[in-house]
Amino acid sequence: MKISIVIPVYNSEQTIEKLVEKVLNVLHDREIEIVLVNDGSRDASEQVCTQLAQRHNNVKFISLRRNFGEFNAVMCGLNHANGDFCAIIDDDFQNPPAEILTLLETAQSKNYDVVYSYYDQKQHSLFRNVGSGLVNTLTTWLLDKPKDLYLSSFKLIKAEVVHEIIQYKGPYPYIDGLIFRVTRHIGKVKVSHQKRDNGASNYTIGKLISLFLNILFCYSPRPLRLLTLAGLSLFTISILLTLIELTTSLLSSHLPVTDHIVWITFLAISGMQLTGMGMMGEYLGKLFMSQSGLPQYVIKSKQNV
C-alpha cells in the first residue's frame, strides 16, 4: 500500500525541509511519495524544494508559475499523486507528520473514504479560528455537512475519491466541496495541533472573502433559492403594508397616503433588485471565467514526476 503526502508550499523556506525530512523519518517503513507544490512563493522555497527532490527519489516537486491559491495547489498535487491513500498536510508544521498514521489507521479500520482531523485545542490565531468557524457554519448549510465535522485542511482521502475529485477542471476548486459531491462516508479523528513553527500565517481577510464567495456561488444553488424566498417575502410584506395603509386611510376618512405606499414599494423592489443583480453577477462572473479557459494552475517546472 502506497501513501501520497501532498504539501502545498508558500513562503516556507524555513520549515519545508524540516517537515519533509520528518515525514520521511516517521514513515520510513512505508511506501510513500511526497508531492510538493510551490504556489508562487516569494522566498527561497523553490530552491529548497528543488534540493529536496534531488536528494530523495520519492519526493516529487512541481513549481507553479504564480500564486494560484492553496486549493489550486492541492489540486495540482492530487493530479500528480498515485498512492492508495492521499494525505494533505500544511507546510507550517502545526500538524505533526506522525498523525498521518492516525488518519490512516482510522480510514482502514472503519473503511472511510475520507478522514478529517480535529483538535482539542487549535493553535491558530483568533482571526483564523473565527474565519474557520464561519466557513464551517456556511458549509453546514450549503453542503449538508454534519455540524460536528470540522473541515480541517489536514485530511486523508482514498485514491478512488481522489480520482473523482480531480475530474473537476474549473478554476475555483474547493476540496471539501468536491469531497461532499463524491461521498458521505466520512470520518474524523482527534490529533494533536502545535504552534506555528516559523513565520506568520498566510490566512488573510482577502483569502477568507474569496473562499466565502467560492463556496457560496460555485458549490450550491441554495443562495439563489434564498433570494427567491426573500423576494417573495418582501413582496408579501409590501402588499400587507399597502393594505394596512389603505385601511388606515379609509377608517380615518382621508385619502390614501400614497407617498408612504410608494416608498414602501420602492424600497422593497430596489432592495431585491440590487441583491439579485449582485448575486447573479457573481454566478455569471464565475461562469464566464470558467468558460473563458482560466486555468486551475500553470506548471513552470517538475522534478521526479
C-alpha positions in Angstrom: 0.0 0.0 0.0 1.4 3.4 -1.0 0.7 6.7 0.7 1.0 10.0 -1.1 1.5 13.1 1.0 0.6 16.4 -0.8 2.1 19.6 0.7 1.2 23.0 -0.8 4.2 25.2 -0.3 4.0 29.0 0.0 6.8 31.1 1.6 8.0 28.2 3.7 11.8 28.2 3.2 12.3 27.9 7.0 10.1 24.9 7.6 9.6 22.8 4.4 12.9 20.9 4.6 12.4 20.0 8.2 8.9 18.9 7.5 9.8 16.7 4.6 12.7 15.1 6.5 10.3 14.4 9.4 7.7 12.8 7.2 10.4 10.6 5.6 11.7 9.6 9.0 8.3 8.9 10.6 7.1 6.8 7.6 10.4 5.2 6.7 8.9 1.7 6.9 6.0 2.6 4.5 6.0 3.0 0.7 5.4 6.7 0.4 5.7 9.6 -2.0 5.8 13.3 -1.1 4.3 15.7 -3.6 5.5 19.3 -3.0 3.7 22.1 -5.0 5.3 25.5 -4.8 2.4 28.0 -5.2 4.4 31.0 -6.4 6.4 31.5 -3.2 8.3 34.9 -3.0 11.1 33.5 -0.8 13.6 30.6 -1.4 11.0 27.8 -1.1 11.5 26.8 -4.7 15.3 26.3 -4.3 14.8 24.3 -1.1 12.2 22.1 -2.7 14.4 21.5 -5.7 17.2 20.3 -3.4 14.8 18.0 -1.6 13.7 16.4 -4.9 17.3 16.0 -6.0 18.2 14.4 -2.6 15.2 12.0 -2.4 13.7 10.0 -5.3 10.3 9.7 -3.6 9.9 13.5 -3.4 8.1 15.0 -6.3 8.3 18.7 -6.9 6.1 20.8 -9.0 6.5 24.6 -9.2 3.7 26.8 -10.4 4.2 30.0 -12.5 2.4 32.2 -10.0 0.3 32.1 -6.8 -2.9 30.3 -7.7 -4.2 29.7 -4.1 -4.0 26.8 -1.7 -6.8 24.7 -3.1 -5.5 25.1 -6.7 -2.0 24.0 -5.5 -3.6 21.0 -3.7 -5.5 20.0 -6.8 -2.2 20.1 -8.7 -0.7 17.8 -6.1 -3.6 15.4 -6.2 -3.3 15.2 -10.0 0.3 14.0 -9.6 -0.3 11.6 -6.6 -0.7 7.9 -7.2 -0.9 6.4 -3.7 -3.7 4.2 -2.4 -4.4 7.0 0.1 -3.5 10.6 -0.1 -2.8 12.8 2.9 -3.0 16.6 2.6 -0.9 18.5 5.2 0.1 22.1 5.6 3.6 23.3 5.3 3.7 25.1 8.7 4.4 22.1 10.9 1.3 22.6 13.0 0.2 19.1 12.2 2.8 16.5 13.4 3.7 14.1 10.5 3.2 11.1 12.8 -0.5 11.9 12.9 -0.7 10.8 9.2 -0.6 7.2 10.6 -3.5 8.1 12.9 -5.6 9.2 9.9 -4.6 6.1 8.0 -5.5 3.7 10.8 -8.9 5.3 11.2 -9.6 5.1 7.5 -8.6 1.4 7.3 -10.4 0.3 10.5 -13.7 2.0 9.6 -13.3 1.8 5.8 -13.8 5.5 5.4 -13.4 7.3 2.1 -12.2 10.4 3.8 -10.9 11.1 7.3 -10.7 14.6 8.7 -8.6 15.6 11.7 -9.9 17.7 14.6 -8.2 19.2 17.7 -8.9 19.6 21.3 -7.3 23.0 21.2 -6.3 24.7 18.0 -3.1 26.8 17.9 -4.3 29.1 15.2 -4.7 32.9 15.6 -8.0 34.2 16.8 -8.8 35.6 13.4 -8.2 32.3 11.7 -10.3 30.4 14.3 -13.2 32.8 13.8 -12.8 32.5 10.0 -12.8 28.7 10.2 -15.9 28.8 12.4 -17.7 30.9 9.8 -16.6 28.7 6.9 -17.8 25.6 8.8 -21.2 27.2 9.5 -21.6 28.1 5.9 -20.6 24.6 4.6 -23.0 23.0 7.1 -25.8 24.9 5.4 -24.7 24.7 1.8 -23.1 21.2 1.7 -25.3 19.4 4.3 -22.1 18.8 6.3 -22.6 17.3 9.8 -22.4 20.1 12.4 -19.8 18.2 14.4 -17.5 17.7 11.5 -14.6 20.2 11.3 -13.3 20.6 7.8 -9.6 20.6 8.6 -7.0 21.1 5.9 -5.2 18.1 7.4 -7.1 15.0 6.0 -6.7 11.7 4.3 -8.5 10.7 1.1 -8.9 7.3 -0.5 -7.5 7.0 -4.1 -10.9 6.3 -5.6 -12.2 9.6 -4.2 -9.1 11.5 -5.3 -9.7 10.2 -8.9 -13.3 11.6 -8.8 -12.1 15.0 -7.3 -9.6 15.6 -10.0 -12.2 15.3 -12.7 -13.1 18.9 -11.8 -11.1 21.2 -14.1 -12.6 24.6 -13.3 -10.6 27.5 -11.9 -12.3 27.6 -8.5 -11.7 24.3 -6.7 -12.8 23.9 -3.1 -11.5 20.5 -2.0 -14.1 19.9 0.8 -17.0 20.9 -1.5 -15.7 18.4 -4.1 -15.4 15.7 -1.5 -19.0 16.1 -0.4 -20.1 15.9 -4.1 -18.4 12.4 -4.2 -19.0 10.7 -0.8 -20.7 11.0 2.6 -18.7 8.0 4.0 -16.5 10.4 6.0 -14.9 10.0 9.4 -12.9 12.1 11.9 -10.2 11.5 14.4 -8.6 13.7 17.1 -5.0 14.6 16.5 -2.5 17.0 18.2 -2.0 20.5 17.0 1.2 22.5 17.5 2.0 26.2 17.4 3.3 27.5 14.1 7.0 26.6 13.8 8.1 29.7 12.0 6.8 32.9 10.4 3.3 34.3 10.2 0.1 32.7 8.8 -0.8 33.4 5.2 -4.5 33.4 6.2 -5.8 36.9 5.3 -9.2 38.6 5.2 -8.9 38.7 1.4 -8.5 35.0 1.2 -11.4 34.4 3.6 -13.7 36.6 1.5 -12.6 34.8 -1.7 -13.2 31.4 0.0 -16.7 32.5 1.1 -17.6 33.6 -2.4 -16.3 30.4 -4.0 -18.3 28.3 -1.6 -21.5 30.4 -2.0 -21.5 30.6 -5.7 -19.7 27.5 -7.0 -21.0 24.6 -4.9 -24.7 25.1 -4.2 -27.8 26.7 -5.7 -29.2 27.5 -2.3 -28.2 31.2 -2.4 -30.5 31.6 -5.4 -33.3 29.8 -3.7 -32.8 32.0 -0.7 -33.0 35.0 -2.9 -36.3 33.8 -4.4 -37.7 33.2 -0.9 -36.6 36.7 0.2 -38.2 38.2 -2.9 -41.5 36.5 -2.2 -41.3 37.6 1.4 -40.6 41.2 0.6 -43.4 41.3 -2.0 -45.8 39.9 0.5 -44.7 42.4 3.2 -45.1 45.3 0.8 -48.6 44.1 -0.1 -49.6 43.8 3.6 -48.2 47.3 4.4 -50.0 48.7 1.4 -53.3 47.2 2.6 -52.7 48.5 6.1 -52.0 52.0 4.8 -55.2 51.9 2.7 -57.3 50.6 5.6 -56.0 53.2 8.0 -56.7 56.0 5.5 -60.2 54.8 4.8 -61.1 54.5 8.5 -59.8 58.0 9.2 -61.9 59.3 6.2 -58.7 60.6 4.4 -57.4 59.8 1.0 -54.6 57.1 0.9 -51.2 58.5 1.9 -49.7 57.5 -1.5 -46.2 58.7 -0.5 -45.9 56.0 2.1 -47.1 53.3 -0.3 -44.7 54.5 -3.0 -41.7 54.5 -0.6 -42.5 51.1 0.9 -42.9 49.5 -2.6 -39.8 51.3 -3.9 -37.6 50.1 -1.0 -38.8 46.6 -1.3 -38.3 46.3 -5.0 -35.0 48.2 -5.1 -33.5 46.1 -2.3 -34.4 42.9 -4.1 -33.2 44.1 -7.4 -29.8 45.1 -6.0 -29.3 41.9 -4.1 -30.4 39.8 -7.1 -28.1 41.7 -9.5 -25.2 41.2 -7.2 -25.8 37.5 -6.8 -26.4 36.9 -10.5 -23.3 38.9 -11.2 -21.2 36.6 -9.0 -22.7 33.5 -10.7 -22.3 34.9 -14.2 -18.8 36.2 -13.5 -17.5 32.8 -12.2 -19.3 31.1 -15.1 -17.6 33.4 -17.6 -14.2 32.9 -16.1 -14.6 29.1 -16.1 -15.8 29.1 -19.8 -13.1 31.5 -20.9 -10.4 28.9 -20.1 -9.0 30.4 -16.9 -6.5 27.7 -15.8 -6.7 26.0 -12.5 -2.9 26.2 -12.3 0.0 26.5 -14.7 3.1 24.4 -14.1 6.5 26.0 -14.5 8.7 23.0 -13.8 8.7 19.4 -12.5 11.1 17.1 -10.8 10.8 13.3 -10.2 7.3 13.5 -11.8 
